[in-house]
């Protein structure tokens, strides 16, 4: 799997951004998940974004499993 950091830099600091897969957008009611990471430190943002990505991808899997059951 390719390395992705899911980071966006804004004036207020780093933000986590991940696109919701098209097949899950209706079930989740959104096209994208965004969250401020509350830091201007790239190192801290990468660590936090990696944790959020793992959790978010698990949520996507759970939603998809529930849709198929």
Secondary structure, DSSP 8 states (H G I E B T S, - for coil): ------EEEETTEEEEEEE--GGGHHHHT-SEEEEE---S-HHHHHHHHHHHHHHHHHHHHHHHHHHT-
